[in-house]
Amino acid sequence: MKASDLPLYYNVIDILEKNLKDRANKIALYSEARTMTFAQIAHEANQVGNALKNLDVRVGDLVAILALDVPEWVSAYFGIVKIGAVAVGMNTLLKPHEYAY
């Protein structure tokens, strides 16, 4: 594949949507806590995105994700990106005063 074979605009949501169409019920994520299909991730991402829009989060806004390495992190990330906001992963080991930056 060459770069010219790719569409001009392409992001992770396009990848999620393609996998949702082609492999909705296939496992996309596996952890000790749970497994998630592409359909489950897309559903939870939509819930996150809708909740953020209800909080007036807009395109280009920064949204922090402060969570351990859990499956819900993925849903949160996709939900944020899906509405055009910018997902900012935060280190859970920081001290409270370090988040102020």
C-alpha positions, 0 to 999 in steps of 0.5 A: 500500500502506498500513501496515495492509496489512503483517503485524504482524511482518515482517523481512528474513528474511521478505523472503528467504523470500518471494524464495526461494519465488518466485525461488529461482534468480534472481540476487539479488546480483551482484559482480565476485567472483561472482553469488548466487541467492536459493537460494545466499544462503539456503543460506549463511545457514543454514550461518552460522546453524547454525555460530553456534548450534553456538557457543552464539550465542543470540537477542539476542546481538551478532555482529560482521561484520568483512569487506570489501564481499563477497557473503559479508557478505550471507550472514553478515548473514542467517544472524545475523538468522535465528537471532535474533541482532543483526548488527553491521557493523564498519568495516574501516578502524578501528584494533585498539584502536578495536574494543574499544569 
